[in-house]
Amino acid sequence: MIKIAILFKSYLYIKHSSLIITNYLDPFSKPHNLNELIKMERSRDNILFVMEEKKKMVLFIERKHLPELIEDPFLIFDESLNGLPSLKQDLADWLNASGIFIEYSGSSIIFVNLGEILSQIDSLNVVATVSTDIVDKLDLKNISQSLKGTEYAPNKFPGLILKLEKPSATIMIFSYGKMVITGLKDRKVIKRVVDIVIAILQNMNIIISNPLITIHKIVSTIDLGLKIDLNTVTIVMDSITYNPETFPGLIYRMRNPKVEFWIFSDGKVICLGAKSKDHLKKAIIKLIKTFVELKIFKSKK
């Protein structure tokens, strides 16, 4: 399957050939001839094509399939792993500089498209959390069946997702009455959004009142492309708050750089408190590399 996909992708290195030397110029790297650079570029294109075909930003490949992706002479064969191939360090460093993070895991290799993940933070927005008073636990399944413009898949995400058109906003509603509102550029409309949602629920004979709104700083929502075991995260990482009975997400407070992450089991992450976009990018890269290195996730099915 991989071989067939690569045949369709192989022509792309010609399109990028004028950029190869510029992309690889680095005063700390040793020089490579043009043929090697073309093969590096083609190997990267092969990896990105399989990621695109599988619609994944995190790709798990068995080492025995590496020769189908990676051009000679950038493979070495590891006798300690029964002769399974690994990447030569030159190519690994070049891929990392190109935005593809690499980690070995036994007989597999993991490629993470950091560039694609980071591109999600180009649109920063205001996020608000809302706590409410409710008499009974919200029946999210019934609400989703009665209300248009909602998504509810509890096997993937524990909340109901409601999308408003005017004003444009996405509201995550949880059964215990809490909400997370994203997609807003202006904090002035948050109260209006909350009033609309409360009115919708009250019109469905749901007793809900006294919304308490908390507005957060620079925020971005990203999808890591990973299915995360939140219970394992609490064991292997510090600065964690996780109480699934009151909030389905795990809260991780990174110290350096100082950013707060709300992490959900399906790989969606809300990032709060960054001082700038560059500050946020550094924090996300550090988070992803930590998750990969600690092996606390599995690829989404």
C-alpha positions as CSV (number, residue, x, y, z in Angstrom):
1,M,0.0,0.0,0.0
2,I,2.8,2.4,0.9
3,K,4.7,1.5,-2.3
4,I,1.7,2.4,-4.5
5,A,1.2,5.7,-2.6
6,I,4.8,6.6,-3.1
7,L,4.6,6.2,-6.9
8,F,2.0,9.0,-7.0
9,K,4.2,11.2,-4.8
10,S,7.6,10.8,-6.4
11,Y,7.2,13.6,-8.9
12,L,6.9,16.2,-6.2
13,Y,10.6,16.4,-5.5
14,I,11.0,18.1,-8.9
15,K,8.6,20.9,-7.9
16,H,10.6,21.6,-4.7
17,S,14.1,21.1,-6.2
18,S,14.7,24.8,-6.5
19,L,14.1,25.2,-2.7
20,I,16.2,22.2,-1.5
21,I,19.5,24.0,-1.1
22,T,17.9,27.0,0.5
23,N,16.0,24.8,2.9
24,Y,19.0,22.9,4.0
25,L,21.5,25.7,4.3
26,D,22.6,25.7,7.9
27,P,26.0,27.0,9.2
28,F,26.2,24.1,11.7
29,S,25.5,21.3,9.2
30,K,28.0,19.5,7.0
31,P,27.5,20.0,3.3
32,H,25.7,17.4,1.1
33,N,25.8,17.1,-2.7
34,L,22.7,17.9,-4.7
35,N,21.8,14.2,-5.3
36,E,21.7,13.6,-1.5
37,L,19.6,16.7,-0.9
38,I,17.1,15.6,-3.6
39,K,16.9,12.2,-1.9
40,M,16.3,13.8,1.5
41,E,13.6,16.0,0.0
42,R,12.0,13.0,-1.7
43,S,12.1,10.9,1.6
44,R,10.3,13.8,3.4
45,D,7.7,14.0,0.7
46,N,7.1,10.3,1.0
47,I,6.4,10.6,4.7
48,L,4.2,13.6,4.3
49,F,2.2,12.0,1.6
50,V,1.4,8.9,3.7
51,M,0.4,11.2,6.6
52,E,-1.9,13.1,4.2
53,E,-3.3,9.9,2.8
54,K,-4.0,8.5,6.2
55,K,-5.2,11.9,7.5
56,K,-2.8,11.7,10.4
57,M,-0.3,14.2,11.9
58,V,1.3,11.4,13.9
59,L,2.4,8.4,11.8
60,F,3.5,5.0,13.3
61,I,5.6,3.0,10.8
62,E,7.1,-0.5,11.4
63,R,10.8,-0.3,10.8
64,K,10.7,-3.1,8.2
65,H,8.7,-0.7,6.0
66,L,11.2,2.2,6.2
67,P,12.9,1.2,2.9
68,E,9.6,1.9,1.2
69,L,9.7,5.5,2.4
70,I,13.4,6.4,2.8
71,E,15.8,6.7,-0.1
72,D,19.3,5.2,-0.1
73,P,21.8,5.9,1.4
74,F,20.0,7.2,4.5
75,L,19.2,3.9,6.2
76,I,21.4,1.9,8.6
77,F,20.5,-1.6,9.8
78,D,20.6,-2.2,13.6
79,E,22.0,-5.6,14.5
80,S,20.6,-5.2,18.1
81,L,17.1,-5.2,16.6
82,N,17.6,-8.2,14.3
83,G,18.8,-6.0,11.4
84,L,15.8,-3.7,11.4
85,P,16.6,-0.3,9.7
86,S,17.0,3.1,11.4
87,L,17.5,6.5,9.9
88,K,21.0,7.9,9.5
89,Q,21.5,10.9,11.8
90,D,22.0,13.3,8.8
91,L,18.5,12.6,7.6
92,A,17.0,12.6,11.0
93,D,18.4,16.0,11.8
94,W,17.3,17.3,8.4
95,L,13.7,16.0,8.9
96,N,13.6,17.6,12.4
97,A,14.7,20.9,10.9
98,S,11.9,20.5,8.3
99,G,9.3,20.2,11.1
100,I,9.1,16.4,11.4
101,F,9.9,15.1,14.8
102,I,11.1,11.5,15.1
103,E,11.1,9.0,17.9
104,Y,11.9,5.3,18.0
105,S,9.7,2.8,19.8
106,G,11.0,-0.7,19.6
107,S,10.3,-2.1,16.2
108,S,8.4,1.0,15.1
109,I,9.3,4.6,14.3
110,I,7.0,7.6,15.0
111,F,6.9,10.6,12.8
112,V,5.2,13.7,14.1
113,N,4.3,16.6,11.7
114,L,5.1,19.4,14.0
115,G,4.7,22.0,11.2
116,E,1.1,20.9,10.5
117,I,0.2,20.9,14.2
118,L,1.7,24.3,14.8
119,S,-0.2,25.7,11.8
120,Q,-3.4,25.3,13.8
121,I,-2.4,28.1,16.2
122,D,-2.5,30.8,13.5
123,S,-5.9,31.7,14.6
124,L,-5.9,32.8,18.3
125,N,-9.2,33.4,20.0
126,V,-10.9,34.2,23.3
127,V,-12.0,31.2,25.4
128,A,-14.4,31.3,28.3
129,T,-15.4,28.7,30.8
130,V,-18.9,28.8,32.4
131,S,-20.2,27.1,35.5
132,T,-23.9,26.9,36.1
133,D,-26.4,25.7,38.7
134,I,-28.4,22.7,37.6
135,V,-31.0,20.5,39.4
136,D,-30.3,17.3,37.4
137,K,-27.4,16.1,35.4
138,L,-27.8,17.2,31.8
139,D,-29.0,14.5,29.4
140,L,-26.6,15.3,26.5
141,K,-28.0,12.5,24.3
142,N,-31.5,13.9,24.5
143,I,-30.3,17.4,23.9
144,S,-28.4,16.4,20.8
145,Q,-31.4,14.6,19.4
146,S,-33.7,17.6,20.0
147,L,-31.4,20.4,18.9
148,K,-30.0,21.1,15.5
149,G,-26.3,22.1,15.1
150,T,-25.0,19.8,17.7
151,E,-22.4,17.0,17.8
152,Y,-22.4,14.3,20.4
153,A,-20.1,11.2,20.3
154,P,-19.4,10.2,23.9
155,N,-17.0,7.5,22.8
156,K,-14.7,10.2,21.3
157,F,-15.5,13.3,23.5
158,P,-17.5,13.5,26.7
159,G,-19.2,16.8,25.9
160,L,-21.9,17.9,23.5
161,I,-20.6,20.4,20.9
162,L,-23.0,23.2,19.9
163,K,-22.2,25.6,17.0
164,L,-23.8,29.0,16.8
165,E,-23.9,31.0,13.6
166,K,-24.8,34.4,15.0
167,P,-22.6,35.2,16.9
168,S,-20.2,32.6,15.5
169,A,-19.1,30.4,18.4
170,T,-18.5,26.8,19.5
171,I,-19.8,25.7,22.9
172,M,-18.8,22.5,24.6
173,I,-21.5,21.5,27.1
174,F,-20.8,18.9,29.8
175,S,-23.4,16.9,31.7
176,Y,-22.6,18.5,35.1
177,G,-23.5,22.0,33.7
178,K,-20.1,23.4,32.8
179,M,-19.3,24.9,29.4
180,V,-16.3,25.9,27.4
181,I,-16.8,28.6,24.7
182,T,-14.3,29.0,21.9
183,G,-14.1,30.6,18.5
184,L,-14.7,34.2,19.6
185,K,-12.5,37.1,18.6
186,D,-14.3,39.6,20.9
187,R,-14.8,39.0,24.6
188,K,-17.7,41.5,24.5
189,V,-20.0,39.0,22.9
190,I,-19.3,36.2,25.4
191,K,-22.2,37.1,27.7
192,R,-24.6,37.2,24.7
193,V,-23.5,33.7,23.7
194,V,-24.0,32.4,27.2
195,D,-27.5,34.0,27.4
196,I,-28.4,32.3,24.1
197,V,-27.3,28.9,25.3
198,I,-29.0,29.2,28.6
199,A,-32.2,30.3,26.9
200,I,-32.0,27.3,24.5
201,L,-31.7,24.8,27.3
202,Q,-34.4,26.5,29.4
203,N,-36.8,26.3,26.4
204,M,-36.2,22.5,26.5
205,N,-37.5,22.5,30.1
206,I,-34.0,22.1,31.6
207,I,-33.5,23.9,34.9
208,I,-30.2,25.8,34.6
209,S,-29.3,29.2,36.0
210,N,-26.7,31.5,37.5
211,P,-24.0,31.2,34.9
212,L,-20.5,32.3,36.2
213,I,-18.2,33.3,33.3
214,T,-14.4,33.2,33.4
215,I,-12.6,34.7,30.5
216,H,-9.0,33.5,29.7
217,K,-6.0,35.1,28.0
218,I,-4.5,34.3,24.6
219,V,-5.9,30.9,23.7
220,S,-5.7,28.4,20.9
221,T,-7.3,25.1,20.3
222,I,-5.3,22.4,18.6
223,D,-5.6,18.7,17.7
224,L,-2.5,16.7,18.5
225,G,-3.6,13.8,16.4
226,L,-3.0,11.5,19.4
227,K,-5.3,9.5,21.5
228,I,-4.1,10.2,25.0
229,D,-4.4,8.1,28.1
230,L,-5.1,10.7,30.7
231,N,-4.7,8.4,33.7
232,T,-1.2,7.6,32.6
233,V,-0.4,11.3,32.2
234,T,-1.2,11.8,35.8
235,I,1.3,9.2,36.8
236,V,4.3,10.1,34.7
237,M,4.0,13.9,34.6
238,D,4.0,16.6,37.3
239,S,1.9,19.7,37.7
240,I,-1.3,17.9,36.7
241,T,-4.9,18.4,37.9
242,Y,-7.3,15.7,36.8
243,N,-10.8,15.1,38.3
244,P,-12.9,13.5,35.6
245,E,-16.0,13.6,37.9
246,T,-16.1,17.4,37.6
247,F,-14.3,18.1,34.3
248,P,-13.4,15.5,31.6
249,G,-10.1,17.3,30.7
250,L,-6.8,17.1,32.3
251,I,-5.1,20.4,33.3
252,Y,-1.4,20.6,32.9
253,R,0.5,23.7,34.0
254,M,3.8,23.8,32.2
255,R,6.4,25.8,34.1
256,N,8.8,26.7,31.3
257,P,7.5,28.2,29.1
258,K,4.6,29.1,31.4
259,V,1.4,27.9,29.6
260,E,-1.6,26.0,30.8
261,F,-3.0,23.1,28.8
262,W,-6.5,21.5,29.0
263,I,-5.9,18.1,27.5
264,F,-8.7,15.8,26.4
265,S,-8.5,12.0,25.7
266,D,-9.2,12.4,22.0
267,G,-6.1,14.6,21.5
268,K,-7.8,18.0,21.5
269,V,-5.9,20.6,23.6
270,I,-6.9,24.1,24.7
271,C,-3.8,26.3,25.3
272,L,-4.1,29.2,27.7
273,G,-1.9,32.0,29.1
274,A,0.7,32.3,26.4
275,K,2.3,35.8,26.1
276,S,2.7,35.5,22.3
277,K,2.4,33.1,19.4
278,D,6.1,32.2,19.5
279,H,5.7,31.5,23.3
280,L,2.8,29.2,22.5
281,K,4.6,27.4,19.8
282,K,7.6,26.6,22.0
283,A,5.2,25.2,24.7
284,I,3.3,23.0,22.2
285,I,6.5,21.6,20.7
286,K,7.7,20.7,24.3
287,L,4.3,19.1,25.1
288,I,4.3,17.0,22.0
289,K,7.9,15.8,22.4
290,T,7.1,14.9,26.0
291,F,4.1,12.8,25.1
292,V,6.0,11.0,22.3
293,E,9.0,10.3,24.5
294,L,7.0,9.1,27.4
295,K,4.9,6.9,25.1
296,I,1.6,7.8,26.8
297,F,-0.5,7.8,23.7
298,K,-1.5,5.7,20.8
299,S,-2.4,6.7,17.2
300,K,-6.0,7.5,16.5
301,K,-7.9,4.8,14.8
